[in-house]
């Protein structure tokens, strides 16, 4: 029996990926563990290993194909001793990712399509009475068995759901023109053209900007404000779309409050200079490490969470998850978006280890070479805009974390000490807290513990 090679799910949230490159060609023999392809997700490019042994009989999805759904057959493998030509002709039906089809708007039903081969045995979901069923001619039935009723559920035809998924558009953002507001194929086509497409905030909050009650502007309303030809329309890539969805969800679902303190960097700057001066040289004559202020910030945040364990938590509807270790995500700006690689168990690592690991993670993040486990999860995060001269700001919490620390620039300021005005190197930091998991007093304890560590860096090495 030929073996189908499927598009793998490289992370729990992955629904589709781009087949960036084939590292094997038809006729090549492979064994378990061989790297056969490179898959590009919204945040990383990852290698895919063969699970079985055999010969690549047929490649169904060519390299460069985008938006290949998870579990689609991408190639066929002939097992040991199996006829390669027979396996190629008898393997899974081609399942190349199609470009989003242009939905028909002339009212004519589309020709029926052959169902894609099942890739796993799973119980079929029971059809709902209000779902649209294909009619005898293969098109959409304009009259479902039972008319949909109003509520939080989004009613749409199967074709519309498929087209929306291929186009990367949330159904909640599409205005339905079918019977009783049901979303049909032509609505997806209109949404792709920017017609009737609700803004993300409107989709998440019932047509209004979250927290204000004001109606959100649709894409069509926004475009109407600008003269045609006076702007360039740049389609969202998968990373930017994912960032927008996650941050919108975080902003709408988390009751967030903010706490700001000023930290004196005098002792930290002196310690940093002394430690860097004492660093040894590697074979190339370069220092084996070079600590930055951000390395101290990561370590201090990790230790502060250990000192205040009640704040090292994640909220779920069923329970509070209290984490044993401090896994600190660090925001890294990329030309195509933002990613937060994670320093695992940062409270146990030396400043030099954190520094070198952070440099490696940042470099691989910019090359989209991070693995999902290197940027997913975490217990808290740090976002530092000090290098841009930003004095202070607030950062959006990255779910499922419950806090994030926004770090401003270190600068000389006039401060009062012992009744005298003196110049000191100061840094403002702002802690964003999810009020469901961290109360005001608890957040204050956490940021106070952080401030003490930053102002007395010797406490980080004892």
N, C-alpha and C positions, 0 to 999 in steps of 0.2 A: 504494500500500500504506500503510495506517495505520502510524504509528510509536508503539511502546509506550514510555512514560516509566516508568523503573524506580526503585524505592527504591535510592538510591546507597549505596555503602559509603564512609562519610566518614572511616574510619580502618581500619588493617589488622585490628583486632580486632573491629570492629563486625559484629554479626550481625543486629540489628534496631534500629529506631528509632521514634520517635513523630512522626507527621505533625502538627506543631503548627499550621500555618496555610498556607492557599493564598493566594498573592498574585495569582493569575490565576483567572478563572472560565471556565466553558464558553462557547465562542464568541469568547474573546479571542484576538487574533493575538499571536504571540510570535516573536522572532528569537533567533538564537544569542547567548548571553550575558545574556539577560533573566533576572532573578530571578523564579522562578515559585512557590517554596514555601519554608517554613522547617521544617527537620527537627531534632528534639530527640534528642540521644544521652544517654548516662548522664552526660556532663560538660559538654556545650555545646549551644547552639542555633545551627544553621548555615543559611545561605542556599543554596538549590539553583538553579543556573543551567540554562537550556535549552541543549541541544546542537544541536538542529535548529530550522529555521524552519517555521512553519505556524500552524494554528489549534487551540486546545484543543477537541477534539471531545467528550471524555467524561472526567469525573473519577470514578475507580473507588474511591478511598479518601478519604473525607471528612476534613476537618481535625478534629483532636482524637483521631483513631484512634491507639491505642497499640500498640507491639510489632509493627510491620510488618516482616516479614523482608526482609533485603537481597535485591535483584533481583526482588522482587514488582512486578507492574505496578500503578502507582498512577494513571495517566492515559493517555489515548490522544490522539495528535496527528495531525491531518490535514495532509498536506503541501500545498505550494502547488499550487493548481489542482485539488485533490482534494475530492470531495463530503464535507462535514462529517458529514452524517447517515449516509452509507454507512460512513465511517470509524468513527463511534461504534458502529454495529451490528456492524462487522467487526473491531474492535480486540481486544486481549487480553481474555480472560475476566476477570470481576471477581476481584480477588485481595485483597479487604479483609482486614486482619488480624483474625482471629477471636479472641474472648475464649477463654481456655483452656476447652476443652470439659469438661463434667462426665463423667468416665469412668464407664461403666456397670459396676455390680457385680453384676448379676443373672445374669451368664454369657451373656446374649444378645449375639451379634455385632453390631457396628455395620453400618449399611448402607454399601455401598461408595461412596466419594467420587470424583468426577471428578478426574483428575490435573491439577495446575496447569500452565499453559503453560510450556514451556521458555523461558528467557530468554537462554540462551547455549548454543552447541554445545559439548558436552564429552563425552569418552568415558565411557560408562556403566561404573560399577564392577562388577566381577564379583561375583555373588551368592555368599555363603558358604554352605556346606552346613548350618551351624547356624542360619542366619537364618530367622525365621518368615515363611512365605509365606501370602498370602490364600487361603482355601479357596474352594470354588465358590460359597458364599453371600456372600462378601465379608468375612467375619470373619477373626479370627486363627486360623491353624492350630495347634491345641494340641499337635501332635506334629511337631516339625521333622524334617527328613530325617536329621539326625544330632544326637544329644544333645550339648549343650555340655559341655566339660570345664572343670575348675577351672583358674584362672590369673588373670593380671592383666586379661584382657579382660572387659568387662561385657556380658553377654548380655541382650538386650531385644527386644521386638517393635517393628516399625516404628511402630505406633500409640502405644506407650508412649514411644518416643523423641520423637515429635512432641509429645505432651502434656507431657512433661517440659520440652522446649525452650520451649514456649509459657508454661509456668508458671515458667520461670527456675530450675528445680531440676536440679542435677547428678545424672546417673544414678548416680554413685558413692555418692551419699548415700541412695539408695532401696534398701530391702530387697526382694528379689524373692521372690514366692510361686508363680511358675510352675514348670513342670517343671525340675528340677535348678537351682532358684534363679533362673530367668529372670524379668526384670522385665516385667510385663504392665500393661495399662491400669489395673486396679483398684489396683495398687501405687502408681501415680502419684497416683490419687485419695486414697489413704490418706496419702501423703506431703504432699499439699496441706493435709490436715486435721491434720498434725503427728503422724501415726501411723507409727511405724517409720522416721522420718527420722533418719539418722545426722548427727552434728555434722560440720562441715567438716573438723576435724582427724582424725576417724575415717575419713572418706572418703579423705583423702590418705595416711593412715598405717596402713591396714588394720584400722581399728576401735579404735585406741588413740590416746591423746593423744601427739603426736609427741615423741619423746625421753624419754618417761617409762615406757612400757610399760603405763600405766594405761588402762583402758577409757574411752572418751569417752562422755558422756551424750547420749542422743538427745533430741529435742525433747519426746517424750512423757514421758521420765523427768524432765526439767526442769519441765514443766508440773505434774507430779504433786506437786511440792514446794510449790506455792503454792495457796492457796485460790481457787477459781473466783470471779471477780468482784472479786478484790483487786488486779488489774492490768489494764492496757489493752494489747492486742496490736496493735502497729503494724507492718503488713507492710513488708518491706524494699523500698526503691525501687532502681532499677537502679544508681545510683551507689554506694549503700551495699553492695549485693551485689558489685559489681565490686571495691570496696576490700577487702572481706572475702576474696574469692577471691585477689586479688593478694598481700595481706599474708600470708595463710596459706601460699600457695605460696612466698613469699620466706622465711618463717620455717622452713618444712620443708626447703627445698632449699639454703639458704645456711648454711655453717658460719661464724658471725659472731663476731668478738671486738671488744672495746671499749677505747679509749684516752682518758684524761681528762687535761687540763692546765688550769691556772689562768692567765689572761692579765691583765696589768696594763693598765688602760684610761686611765691618767693622760694620756699623750701623745695618745691618740686623742680623748679628750673635749675636750682643749684645741684640737686641730686642727679638730675638728668645729664647735666654737663659733665659731672664727675664720673658717672657710670659710662657714658659714651667715650670719654677720654681713656678709660681703663679697658675698653674692649680690645680683644686680641685681633690679629689679622689672619685672613684665610690664605689659601695658596695663591690667590690672585693679588694679594696685598691689600684687599679691602677689609673693612671692619666686619667681624663676624655678626655684629648686630649694631643697629643705630636706633635708639629709642626715640619715639615721638611723644608729644603730650597725649595724643590719642591712645597710645599703649597704656599709659598710666590711667586714663579714664576708663578703659575697658576693664583693667584689673580692679580698679576701685569700685566700679559698678558691680562686678562679680562678687567681691568681698562684702559689699554693703548688703547684697541680697542674702548672703549667708548669715550676716549679723541680724537681719530682719527677715527671717524665713517666711513669715506670714505674708510678705509682699512678693515672694518668689512663686507666684501662682498663675494658673490659667482658669478662666471661668468656663464651666459647661452648665447646661440647664439642670443636670442631675447632681453634680458635685463640684467641689473646688479641687483642682489638681495642684497639690503642693509639691514643687520640684525639689529633688535632692541636690542637684548641681545647678550652677549658674552657666547656662549656655547663652552667650551674648552675641546677638546679631549686630553687625556693623554695616551701616548704609554705605554703599559704593555707587557713585554716579557713573553711568555708562552713556555713550553717545545715543543709545537707543532706549534708555530707560533707567531703571534703578533696581538694585538687588542688594540683599542683606546676607552675605555669607556669615556663618556662625562659628565663633570660637567655642568649642565644646569644653565643658568643665574648666572654664577660665579661672576659677578660684584656685585651682590646683597648679596652674602653670606659672612659670617665672615670667617676668616682664620681657626678657629677651626672647623666650619661646613664643609669647604672644605677638611680639613685634615681627618675628620671622614668619610665623604662620599667617599673620594678617597680610603681609606683603605677597605671600604665595597665593592666598585666596583672592586678593584683589586683582592680581595679574591674570589668574585663570578666569575670574569673572569677566574681565574685559575681553577675553578670548572665547567666552561662552563655553568654558570647559568644566564648569562646576557640576558635580553630581547632585541630585535632588536632596540627599541627606545633608549636603553641605550648606544648603540655604533654606531648608524647610524646618519648621518647629521653632526651637529657641524659647528662652524664658523671659528675656527682655532684650532691648536693643539700644544702640547708641547712634545718633546722627550728628555729625560734626561739620558745621559750616564755618568754623573759625578761620580756615585758610582763605575764605573769601571775604574776610573782614566783617562778617555778620556779628553784631554784638549779642543779640539774643533772638530766639524764635521759638515756636512751638511745633512739635512733630506729631504726625499721625501714627497711632499705635498700629502695629502689625499683628493682626490676629493669627494664632490664638494667644499671643502674649497679652499682658495686662499693663505694661508700662513701656515707655521709651524715653531716653534722655537726650534732649537737644542741647548741643554744646556750642557756645559762642567763642569768639576770638579772645585770646589773652592780650591784654593791653594795659598800659600804664594809666592809673587813675589816681586822683587825689582822694586820700582816705584820712580819717582821724584816728590817731593812736596816742593814747595817754594825753589827750587834750591838745595834740599837735597835728597839723595837717602835713602829711607826708605823701610821697609818691610810692605806689605799690603796683605790682603786676597782678591784675585781677581778671577773672574769667566768670561770666554768667552762664548758668546752666538751668534749664527748665525741664522738669519731670512731668510728662503726661501720664495720667493714671486712669484706668478703667474703674469707675466708681462702683461697679457691680462687685469687683473683686478686691479693690483697695480703697479703704475709707480715707478721709482727709488726714486724720491723725497718723494713720499708718504710712501714708505717702510722705508725710512730713518726717517721720522717723527714718524712712529710707533715704531721702535726699540729705538729711542731716548726717547720717552715717557715711554717705558718699563724700560730703564736704569735709568731714574730719579726716578721711583717708587721703584725699587730695592735698589737704593742707599739712598733713604729716605723713609723707610718703614712706618714711621708715617703717610705718605700720604695715605696709604691703609686703615687706620682705621678712617679717618675723613670724 
